[in-house]
Amino acid sequence: MESFIGVFDSGVGGLAVVRELKNRLPREAIIYIADSRFFPYGTKPREQVIDRAATLIQFLRGNGAKMVVVACNTASSAIFPDIQHQVDVPVLGMISAGVKSAQLATRNGRVAVLSTPGTAKSHGYLRAMALMDPTIEMIELQSQELVNLVENGTIQGQAVTDYAREVLAPARVFQADTLVLGCTHFPFLTSLLEGILGPSVKIVDPSKELAYEVALVLEKCGLATATGQPDKFFTTGDPGDFLDKAQLFLGDYVSTVEVAAV
């Protein structure tokens, strides 16, 4: 029976999306796969990211996913909009949710996007915002190292703060009043980023808007269910390593991780 919301990312970052999905849709069952063996996506060639995304979507569909959430900005920028015509269930990604959130949040029409090199190179946010609201100006910031730090469980400390301050410096020069977290690893750094930017800059987590969109699509397509099934977590890497990281961010909510040989 197709009863799960399928979610995938290159690592633990997509758990930020899972957290928002469970907050909004606590009775829906989730199946999550972290492509840890191929982490990070942000520095991989676009063709390889597309190939891995297709493999993971096939895995999720084969394990009962009634819809798929691409909880990775790099993968979202690579596979949309083409993926919509290749999969027989709804597929939602991060870029449109991030752009919508930024449009609603900005007051001065200047938005910074913090993402991986892969997402920045695609200019997915710039293109999507130009279509949605061309009056809003955007600047792209990128850092693979911040992604790596979160993946390794390093989300605080003076060294991390100093490095993040350097990465964010162009946003101050640009006078952005909104920062979009353009990688699902970054919500776990929200407190640190707020301390650097101060209260005048609104930090936007696209995961919240994406969870809202998922709820709308489930209702519209008649896919909303409450099966009571337990959530499932998979990784293509070391399950013990992933479990340790997942529990660092989400506590005992993640208790068992299986290996997916894909």
Backbone bond lengths (Angstrom), bond angles and torsions (degrees), N, CA, C in turn:
res aa  C-N    CA-C-N  psi(-1)  N-CA   C-N-CA  omega(-1)  CA-C   N-CA-C  phi
1 M - - - 1.471 - - 1.526 109.70 -
2 E 1.328 116.64 132.93 1.461 120.86 179.11 1.521 109.34 -81.97
3 S 1.307 116.06 99.39 1.461 119.16 -171.91 1.512 114.54 -131.82
4 F 1.334 118.25 -2.12 1.459 121.23 -176.79 1.531 112.09 -101.56
5 I 1.321 115.05 150.17 1.458 120.68 162.89 1.519 105.78 -87.54
6 G 1.325 117.08 114.93 1.449 120.97 -179.29 1.516 110.87 -85.50
7 V 1.323 117.00 135.03 1.467 122.40 -178.13 1.527 108.64 -134.85
8 F 1.342 116.69 136.02 1.463 117.78 174.49 1.520 111.74 -139.88
9 D 1.342 113.71 154.53 1.467 123.00 176.23 1.520 107.05 -154.70
10 S 1.319 116.33 173.39 1.459 120.59 178.23 1.521 111.97 -77.52
11 G 1.316 118.12 -13.96 1.461 120.88 -177.77 1.513 111.64 -165.10
12 V 1.343 116.16 -137.20 1.467 121.02 -175.56 1.523 112.82 -82.60
13 G 1.340 118.09 -13.54 1.465 120.11 -174.95 1.512 113.49 -56.59
14 G 1.328 116.86 -38.57 1.460 120.41 -178.76 1.510 113.83 -63.52
15 L 1.328 117.36 -13.20 1.464 119.89 176.60 1.527 110.88 -65.37
16 A 1.331 117.05 -23.54 1.466 119.67 173.99 1.527 110.18 -63.85
17 V 1.324 116.07 -36.18 1.465 120.51 176.58 1.528 110.07 -70.57
18 V 1.326 116.23 -42.75 1.469 120.31 177.41 1.523 110.43 -57.03
19 R 1.312 116.02 -42.94 1.474 120.77 179.74 1.519 110.98 -58.23
20 E 1.332 117.54 -44.61 1.462 120.48 179.89 1.522 111.69 -70.69
21 L 1.322 117.08 -36.10 1.468 120.42 177.34 1.530 110.94 -63.26
22 K 1.311 116.96 -41.59 1.469 120.08 -179.78 1.523 111.18 -71.24
23 N 1.325 117.70 -31.88 1.464 120.32 176.30 1.521 111.05 -64.78
24 R 1.347 116.12 -40.67 1.463 120.30 -176.90 1.528 112.63 -87.27
25 L 1.331 115.95 -33.50 1.473 120.70 -174.39 1.527 109.56 -129.51
26 P 1.326 117.39 65.94 1.471 120.34 -172.47 1.524 114.52 -63.21
27 R 1.335 118.04 -21.19 1.467 120.27 -176.22 1.525 112.47 -95.08
28 E 1.318 117.14 -4.20 1.465 120.78 176.72 1.537 110.20 -84.65
29 A 1.322 115.67 140.60 1.464 120.98 178.51 1.527 109.78 -89.06
30 I 1.318 116.32 141.85 1.464 122.44 -177.08 1.524 110.27 -120.75
31 I 1.319 115.71 139.28 1.455 121.23 169.84 1.529 106.95 -118.99
32 Y 1.317 115.23 124.48 1.477 121.59 -172.54 1.517 109.75 -121.67
33 I 1.321 115.70 137.06 1.458 119.40 172.96 1.527 109.93 -129.80
34 A 1.327 114.74 128.87 1.466 122.40 175.85 1.526 107.81 -102.14
35 D 1.308 116.27 122.75 1.463 120.93 -179.18 1.521 109.97 -85.62
36 S 1.331 115.42 56.36 1.457 122.09 -171.21 1.528 113.19 -61.50
37 R 1.321 117.13 -29.58 1.464 120.60 -179.49 1.519 111.65 -65.84
38 F 1.340 115.88 -23.80 1.461 120.16 -178.68 1.531 112.16 -111.55
39 F 1.350 117.57 11.17 1.457 120.62 175.38 1.522 108.97 -66.18
40 P 1.363 117.87 139.33 1.472 127.70 1.12 1.529 111.59 -97.15
41 Y 1.327 116.16 154.04 1.457 120.69 174.20 1.536 111.49 -78.14
42 G 1.329 115.93 -27.73 1.464 120.84 -170.87 1.509 115.76 -61.18
43 T 1.344 116.76 -20.14 1.471 120.31 179.83 1.526 112.10 -112.26
44 K 1.339 116.87 3.72 1.458 120.64 -177.92 1.528 111.48 -85.52
45 P 1.349 117.78 154.28 1.465 120.60 174.46 1.528 110.36 -61.26
46 R 1.320 116.39 146.36 1.463 121.68 -177.60 1.532 111.54 -55.06
47 E 1.316 117.54 -40.12 1.462 121.29 -177.40 1.527 111.37 -63.58
48 Q 1.327 116.98 -37.03 1.460 120.13 178.69 1.527 110.83 -70.10
49 V 1.326 117.41 -38.95 1.462 120.77 177.67 1.534 110.04 -62.79
50 I 1.325 116.99 -42.37 1.464 121.13 178.47 1.529 110.42 -61.69
51 D 1.334 116.66 -43.14 1.460 121.10 -179.64 1.523 111.40 -63.85
52 R 1.338 117.14 -43.18 1.470 120.09 179.48 1.527 110.79 -67.53
53 A 1.321 116.77 -40.19 1.470 119.70 178.54 1.522 110.70 -60.15
54 A 1.328 116.93 -43.70 1.468 120.57 179.40 1.525 110.95 -62.20
55 T 1.334 116.64 -40.62 1.464 121.28 179.22 1.523 111.23 -64.06
56 L 1.329 116.81 -43.59 1.466 120.56 -177.79 1.525 111.44 -70.52
57 I 1.322 116.93 -36.93 1.470 119.75 177.02 1.522 109.60 -63.81
58 Q 1.333 116.90 -41.11 1.461 120.56 177.76 1.531 110.38 -62.61
59 F 1.320 116.87 -40.62 1.471 121.16 177.54 1.527 110.78 -61.29
60 L 1.321 116.21 -47.00 1.468 120.42 -178.72 1.524 111.05 -63.95
61 R 1.329 117.29 -42.99 1.469 120.63 178.00 1.524 110.35 -61.83
62 G 1.323 116.32 -40.89 1.459 120.46 -179.36 1.512 113.62 -68.30
63 N 1.328 116.45 -16.35 1.464 121.24 179.24 1.522 112.60 -110.13
64 G 1.327 116.33 23.18 1.458 119.85 169.88 1.504 117.22 94.76
65 A 1.344 118.60 20.94 1.470 119.99 178.76 1.525 110.19 -78.03
66 K 1.325 116.64 126.53 1.467 122.17 178.44 1.522 111.34 -91.26
67 M 1.318 116.32 -13.39 1.457 123.76 172.48 1.520 107.24 -157.36
68 V 1.324 116.56 162.25 1.464 120.53 -177.73 1.520 109.66 -126.88
69 V 1.321 115.36 133.20 1.461 122.46 175.60 1.520 107.83 -111.21
70 V 1.322 115.62 118.41 1.464 121.08 178.48 1.527 107.28 -85.42
71 A 1.325 115.86 92.88 1.470 121.40 -173.60 1.517 110.77 -86.43
72 C 1.317 115.77 46.90 1.460 122.29 -178.02 1.515 107.75 -151.21
73 N 1.312 117.22 123.34 1.454 121.11 -179.03 1.525 112.11 -68.42
74 T 1.337 116.75 -38.33 1.459 119.61 179.89 1.524 110.66 -63.19
75 A 1.326 116.96 -46.09 1.464 120.51 178.13 1.518 110.92 -66.14
76 S 1.326 117.20 -39.26 1.465 120.62 179.28 1.522 111.11 -60.77
77 S 1.339 115.63 -42.61 1.464 119.23 -178.61 1.517 111.75 -68.61
78 A 1.342 116.82 -23.50 1.465 120.93 -177.16 1.528 113.19 -87.32
79 I 1.331 118.09 -36.16 1.469 119.41 -169.38 1.523 115.06 -102.76
80 F 1.336 117.55 -16.84 1.470 118.95 178.67 1.517 109.78 -91.55
81 P 1.358 118.01 146.25 1.462 127.81 3.94 1.528 113.91 -90.52
82 D 1.339 119.22 -1.73 1.466 121.46 -172.57 1.519 113.52 -57.66
83 I 1.338 116.83 -35.36 1.460 120.53 -174.82 1.523 112.61 -60.49
84 Q 1.321 116.66 -29.12 1.463 120.34 -177.64 1.529 112.16 -60.26
85 H 1.337 116.94 -25.98 1.460 121.13 -178.03 1.526 112.31 -94.95
86 Q 1.325 117.22 -0.71 1.458 120.58 -174.60 1.523 113.50 -112.63
87 V 1.312 117.71 -9.22 1.466 122.34 -176.50 1.519 109.34 -123.27
88 D 1.336 116.10 140.53 1.464 120.36 -174.27 1.522 113.90 -91.60
89 V 1.341 117.35 15.30 1.465 121.72 173.92 1.524 107.38 -131.94
90 P 1.334 117.89 161.08 1.467 119.55 177.91 1.529 111.70 -59.88
91 V 1.336 116.41 138.85 1.461 122.50 177.00 1.526 107.97 -127.66
92 L 1.321 116.85 124.56 1.458 121.70 -179.39 1.524 109.68 -119.46
93 G 1.343 116.19 145.46 1.456 120.88 -179.06 1.512 113.23 -127.16
94 M 1.327 115.61 -177.47 1.450 122.23 -170.55 1.525 114.04 -86.18
95 I 1.327 118.33 -32.13 1.463 120.38 -168.82 1.523 112.53 -62.50
96 S 1.336 116.82 -50.85 1.471 119.62 -178.09 1.519 111.35 -62.01
97 A 1.342 116.29 -37.86 1.466 119.85 178.67 1.522 110.88 -65.84
98 G 1.335 116.84 -39.60 1.459 120.24 179.59 1.513 112.91 -66.95
99 V 1.327 116.32 -41.09 1.461 120.89 179.72 1.524 110.75 -66.24
100 K 1.306 116.81 -42.98 1.466 120.72 178.53 1.528 110.82 -61.80
101 S 1.324 116.12 -43.59 1.467 120.50 179.37 1.523 111.37 -62.62
102 A 1.332 116.32 -40.61 1.463 120.46 -179.74 1.515 111.21 -67.01
103 Q 1.310 116.88 -41.22 1.460 121.07 179.49 1.528 110.88 -59.93
104 L 1.300 116.36 -39.55 1.467 120.88 -179.35 1.532 111.98 -74.69
105 A 1.334 116.43 -27.73 1.465 119.83 -172.77 1.524 114.23 -88.77
106 T 1.340 117.45 -35.27 1.463 119.27 -171.84 1.524 112.77 -70.16
107 R 1.331 115.40 144.04 1.459 121.55 178.19 1.531 111.19 -109.69
108 N 1.335 115.68 -30.43 1.467 118.11 -178.14 1.531 113.19 -107.19
109 G 1.338 116.66 3.97 1.458 120.09 176.78 1.515 114.51 74.76
110 R 1.352 116.42 21.32 1.468 120.81 178.45 1.538 108.29 -125.32
111 V 1.328 115.01 117.08 1.470 120.89 -172.98 1.522 110.09 -126.01
112 A 1.318 116.55 135.28 1.459 122.55 172.86 1.523 108.98 -105.22
113 V 1.323 116.31 142.44 1.461 122.20 176.83 1.519 108.36 -119.57
114 L 1.325 116.46 123.34 1.459 121.79 177.34 1.521 108.23 -102.74
115 S 1.334 116.89 118.76 1.460 119.98 -173.14 1.523 111.42 -145.06
116 T 1.331 115.12 -173.12 1.460 121.31 173.90 1.527 109.32 -82.37
117 P 1.323 118.10 164.83 1.467 119.76 175.52 1.526 112.78 -57.89
118 G 1.336 116.96 -36.91 1.453 120.45 -179.60 1.514 112.94 -64.01
119 T 1.324 116.47 -43.85 1.462 120.51 178.41 1.518 110.91 -66.50
120 A 1.330 116.25 -43.21 1.467 119.93 179.77 1.523 111.05 -62.83
121 K 1.317 116.23 -41.25 1.470 120.68 -178.97 1.525 111.57 -63.09
122 S 1.318 116.68 -33.19 1.473 120.72 -179.50 1.522 112.14 -73.91
123 H 1.339 117.44 -21.73 1.467 123.57 -175.62 1.533 111.27 56.26
124 G 1.326 115.15 31.21 1.464 119.77 -178.31 1.514 113.42 -60.81
125 Y 1.340 116.90 -40.23 1.457 120.07 179.92 1.523 110.97 -68.71
126 L 1.321 116.15 -41.05 1.468 119.16 179.76 1.522 111.17 -62.12
127 R 1.324 116.30 -44.56 1.471 120.03 -179.22 1.524 111.22 -66.15
128 A 1.325 116.14 -43.17 1.463 119.60 -178.68 1.524 111.39 -65.74
129 M 1.339 117.89 -39.57 1.457 120.33 179.13 1.526 110.81 -69.48
130 A 1.329 117.24 -36.42 1.465 120.51 178.55 1.529 110.86 -60.96
131 L 1.324 115.95 -33.33 1.465 119.91 178.05 1.523 111.67 -77.87
132 M 1.335 116.50 -37.80 1.462 120.39 -176.16 1.517 112.18 -79.29
133 D 1.340 117.21 -46.98 1.465 121.41 -177.07 1.528 109.17 -154.78
134 P 1.322 118.27 89.80 1.474 121.51 -176.64 1.519 114.26 -67.01
135 T 1.331 118.36 -7.21 1.465 120.19 178.27 1.524 112.01 -79.65
136 I 1.333 117.32 -13.88 1.462 121.18 -178.63 1.530 109.74 -91.10
137 E 1.330 116.00 128.41 1.466 121.94 177.77 1.530 109.36 -92.92
138 M 1.337 115.45 142.83 1.464 120.17 -178.61 1.522 110.15 -130.84
139 I 1.332 115.05 146.88 1.455 122.35 172.00 1.519 107.30 -123.37
140 E 1.340 116.19 138.59 1.457 121.25 -177.97 1.530 110.60 -102.27
141 L 1.337 116.06 126.09 1.456 123.05 174.42 1.522 107.40 -114.12
142 Q 1.309 117.00 144.88 1.462 118.63 -177.98 1.514 111.49 -137.43
143 S 1.332 115.71 146.00 1.462 120.52 176.10 1.522 109.62 -160.37
144 Q 1.305 116.34 111.16 1.465 120.27 172.12 1.520 110.51 -76.34
145 E 1.337 116.43 -30.77 1.456 119.85 -177.37 1.531 112.02 -63.53
146 L 1.331 117.68 -38.25 1.465 119.54 176.95 1.517 111.07 -63.62
147 V 1.329 116.73 -37.68 1.470 121.06 176.00 1.528 109.48 -61.79
148 N 1.318 115.92 -46.52 1.459 120.57 -179.09 1.526 111.83 -61.56
149 L 1.329 116.03 -39.11 1.463 119.91 179.81 1.529 110.99 -62.99
150 V 1.328 116.49 -43.94 1.467 119.70 178.41 1.523 110.03 -64.92
151 E 1.323 116.75 -43.91 1.468 120.77 -179.61 1.527 110.81 -59.07
152 N 1.327 116.12 -31.20 1.467 120.95 178.89 1.524 112.89 -88.70
153 G 1.338 117.05 0.38 1.456 120.91 177.78 1.509 114.43 84.45
154 T 1.340 117.76 14.45 1.464 121.72 -179.42 1.525 108.73 -100.14
155 I 1.322 116.85 97.74 1.462 120.11 -174.57 1.525 113.05 -121.33
156 Q 1.321 117.24 9.93 1.461 119.77 177.32 1.518 109.48 -153.95
157 G 1.334 115.00 170.51 1.464 119.91 -178.40 1.518 110.60 118.07
158 Q 1.317 116.42 156.21 1.459 121.18 -175.01 1.522 112.26 -65.42
159 A 1.325 117.32 -37.20 1.462 120.08 -179.13 1.524 110.71 -64.12
160 V 1.331 116.78 -41.98 1.465 120.82 178.56 1.524 109.93 -65.80
161 T 1.317 116.55 -42.73 1.466 121.40 -179.95 1.518 111.35 -61.68
162 D 1.325 116.59 -45.44 1.466 120.41 -179.48 1.519 111.05 -63.04
163 Y 1.321 116.76 -41.75 1.457 120.09 -179.83 1.526 110.42 -66.88
164 A 1.339 117.21 -43.87 1.466 120.76 179.85 1.525 110.65 -63.04
165 R 1.320 118.14 -38.08 1.460 121.64 178.51 1.534 110.24 -61.12
166 E 1.323 116.79 -39.61 1.467 121.34 177.98 1.526 110.98 -65.24
167 V 1.326 116.47 -42.49 1.465 120.80 -179.99 1.525 111.39 -63.92
168 L 1.340 116.39 -37.58 1.463 121.65 -175.60 1.524 113.98 -84.04
169 A 1.316 117.41 -8.97 1.467 120.88 -175.31 1.533 113.82 -52.53
170 P 1.334 120.12 -42.29 1.472 119.31 179.66 1.528 113.71 -61.93
171 A 1.331 117.39 -26.38 1.467 120.31 179.20 1.524 110.43 -66.24
172 R 1.328 116.64 -35.08 1.464 120.21 177.38 1.525 110.79 -67.51
173 V 1.333 115.87 -44.41 1.463 120.20 178.75 1.528 110.26 -61.49
174 F 1.314 116.43 -37.89 1.467 123.29 179.92 1.524 111.63 -72.47
175 Q 1.344 116.57 -16.52 1.472 124.32 -177.32 1.530 111.68 63.29
176 A 1.323 115.63 37.83 1.470 119.78 176.30 1.522 109.56 -67.65
177 D 1.331 115.06 137.62 1.470 118.87 175.78 1.530 111.17 -103.64
178 T 1.342 115.86 1.09 1.462 121.62 -178.98 1.524 109.42 -141.03
179 L 1.323 115.82 135.17 1.463 121.53 174.94 1.519 109.06 -119.34
180 V 1.326 116.14 120.26 1.462 121.17 176.40 1.522 108.88 -90.96
181 L 1.322 116.74 128.12 1.456 120.94 176.39 1.529 107.48 -81.21
182 G 1.325 115.71 91.39 1.457 122.00 -172.64 1.514 114.62 -85.44
183 C 1.307 116.85 24.65 1.461 123.57 171.58 1.515 106.67 -148.70
184 T 1.332 117.62 136.15 1.467 120.03 -174.93 1.521 113.44 -70.15
185 H 1.323 117.80 -9.02 1.462 119.74 173.04 1.531 111.45 -74.18
186 F 1.319 117.30 -26.74 1.462 120.74 -168.93 1.535 116.04 -73.07
187 P 1.345 120.73 -25.33 1.472 117.34 176.13 1.525 113.81 -57.14
188 F 1.332 116.93 -25.38 1.462 119.74 177.71 1.524 112.10 -73.39
189 L 1.342 116.53 -6.79 1.467 122.03 176.24 1.530 111.78 -107.20
190 T 1.318 117.72 10.06 1.460 120.88 -173.02 1.527 113.08 -54.86
191 S 1.304 117.56 -47.37 1.470 120.13 -178.46 1.517 111.07 -60.84
192 L 1.319 116.52 -41.60 1.454 121.04 179.57 1.530 110.64 -64.50
193 L 1.327 116.50 -44.48 1.461 121.04 -178.79 1.532 111.23 -67.48
194 E 1.324 116.94 -37.77 1.469 120.20 176.68 1.516 110.88 -62.06
195 G 1.319 117.24 -38.63 1.452 120.78 179.34 1.513 112.52 -64.72
196 I 1.334 116.63 -31.59 1.460 121.36 179.54 1.528 111.40 -78.79
197 L 1.315 117.00 -45.54 1.470 121.64 -172.67 1.517 113.71 -84.37
198 G 1.325 117.19 -27.33 1.459 120.02 -179.75 1.520 112.44 82.44
199 P 1.324 116.92 174.13 1.470 122.18 -173.12 1.528 114.65 -70.74
200 S 1.330 118.45 -13.36 1.467 119.74 -177.61 1.527 113.13 -77.94
201 V 1.326 116.15 -12.76 1.463 120.48 -179.67 1.528 109.38 -110.65
202 K 1.314 116.03 123.16 1.458 122.21 178.64 1.523 109.45 -83.87
203 I 1.334 116.49 125.56 1.460 120.94 177.51 1.520 108.92 -96.75
204 V 1.321 115.49 124.61 1.468 121.77 -174.63 1.524 109.72 -108.54
205 D 1.315 115.66 124.86 1.459 122.16 174.57 1.529 108.25 -103.05
206 P 1.334 118.94 108.11 1.463 121.00 -178.47 1.528 113.55 -60.24
207 S 1.323 117.32 -18.52 1.465 120.73 -179.06 1.525 111.50 -58.93
208 K 1.309 117.70 -34.87 1.455 121.52 -178.78 1.532 110.51 -67.30
209 E 1.325 116.94 -46.61 1.463 121.10 177.81 1.526 110.53 -65.33
210 L 1.318 116.52 -38.50 1.459 120.48 179.75 1.526 111.08 -63.43
211 A 1.320 117.58 -41.12 1.466 120.71 177.95 1.517 110.74 -62.15
212 Y 1.327 116.25 -38.82 1.462 121.20 176.56 1.528 110.36 -62.87
213 E 1.339 116.59 -43.68 1.465 120.56 179.88 1.528 111.27 -65.65
214 V 1.332 116.74 -37.87 1.462 120.84 177.48 1.531 110.25 -60.07
215 A 1.317 116.29 -45.15 1.465 120.32 179.19 1.526 111.38 -60.56
216 L 1.325 117.14 -41.07 1.464 120.63 178.93 1.522 111.55 -64.37
217 V 1.336 116.63 -43.49 1.465 120.56 -178.64 1.525 110.95 -66.93
218 L 1.310 117.51 -41.41 1.465 120.65 177.45 1.525 111.34 -57.60
219 E 1.332 114.58 -44.31 1.468 119.49 -179.42 1.520 110.75 -68.36
220 K 1.317 116.96 -46.15 1.464 121.92 -176.88 1.519 111.71 -63.08
221 C 1.319 117.10 -38.18 1.469 121.98 -176.79 1.526 113.03 -91.93
222 G 1.319 116.91 2.90 1.462 119.98 179.74 1.517 113.01 67.02
223 L 1.327 117.21 32.89 1.462 121.69 -175.89 1.523 113.45 -104.71
224 A 1.322 117.13 -4.95 1.465 120.10 -178.16 1.528 110.21 -65.06
225 T 1.319 115.73 129.06 1.467 121.16 178.95 1.516 109.50 -140.71
226 A 1.316 115.19 167.44 1.461 121.41 175.61 1.526 106.82 -140.85
227 T 1.324 115.89 70.97 1.464 121.33 -172.74 1.516 113.22 -75.66
228 G 1.322 117.15 -21.11 1.452 119.28 -177.14 1.514 113.49 78.51
229 Q 1.336 117.23 7.60 1.449 119.97 178.79 1.530 110.47 -71.26
230 P 1.310 116.97 147.33 1.475 119.09 176.72 1.517 110.65 -72.42
231 D 1.324 116.06 150.83 1.453 120.58 175.27 1.533 109.19 -69.52
232 K 1.343 115.49 152.70 1.457 120.79 -179.52 1.528 109.70 -123.51
233 F 1.329 116.24 141.43 1.457 121.33 -179.28 1.532 109.68 -128.03
234 F 1.335 114.99 131.72 1.456 121.95 179.76 1.523 109.73 -128.78
235 T 1.310 115.77 157.65 1.453 121.99 171.57 1.515 108.96 -142.46
236 T 1.322 116.62 150.55 1.459 120.56 173.74 1.523 110.76 -89.24
237 G 1.325 116.28 -0.79 1.457 121.58 -179.16 1.515 112.32 -111.12
238 D 1.327 115.94 -139.90 1.463 123.10 -178.44 1.527 109.52 -83.75
239 P 1.332 118.71 115.86 1.472 120.06 -176.59 1.522 113.44 -64.96
240 G 1.336 116.78 -35.36 1.458 119.53 178.86 1.510 112.00 -65.97
241 D 1.315 116.09 -41.58 1.465 121.22 178.58 1.522 110.63 -64.10
242 F 1.344 116.60 -44.37 1.458 119.61 179.29 1.524 111.10 -64.83
243 L 1.327 117.59 -40.44 1.462 121.17 -179.80 1.528 110.87 -61.73
244 D 1.327 116.96 -42.62 1.464 120.36 179.16 1.529 110.70 -59.88
245 K 1.335 116.67 -44.34 1.457 120.92 -179.09 1.531 111.00 -68.84
246 A 1.326 116.20 -42.31 1.462 120.28 -179.06 1.521 111.06 -61.89
247 Q 1.319 116.93 -40.84 1.464 120.02 -179.59 1.521 111.65 -72.07
248 L 1.326 117.45 -25.99 1.468 120.43 174.95 1.524 110.02 -62.23
249 F 1.335 116.92 -37.56 1.457 121.30 -176.63 1.527 113.42 -93.15
250 L 1.336 117.32 -35.77 1.464 120.38 -173.73 1.521 113.75 -120.49
251 G 1.308 117.68 7.46 1.453 120.30 178.33 1.519 112.50 66.40
252 D 1.331 116.15 -146.96 1.462 121.09 -175.51 1.521 113.50 -78.20
253 Y 1.341 116.88 2.52 1.469 119.19 177.99 1.526 110.18 -56.65
254 V 1.331 117.49 -38.25 1.462 121.64 174.95 1.526 107.04 -97.87
255 S 1.336 117.30 112.31 1.465 120.39 -176.05 1.523 113.18 -115.04
256 T 1.343 116.66 -21.43 1.472 120.55 -177.26 1.518 109.04 -139.93
257 V 1.316 116.52 135.13 1.465 122.81 178.21 1.522 109.20 -129.34
258 E 1.324 116.60 130.81 1.464 122.06 178.48 1.518 110.17 -106.55
259 V 1.315 115.86 159.45 1.469 121.57 177.73 1.513 109.24 -92.54
260 A 1.327 115.59 132.85 1.461 121.76 175.09 1.526 108.32 -108.44
261 A 1.302 116.80 116.64 1.462 121.46 -177.70 1.526 110.22 -87.27
262 V 1.324 115.29 69.83 1.478 119.92 -179.58 1.522 109.42 -128.64
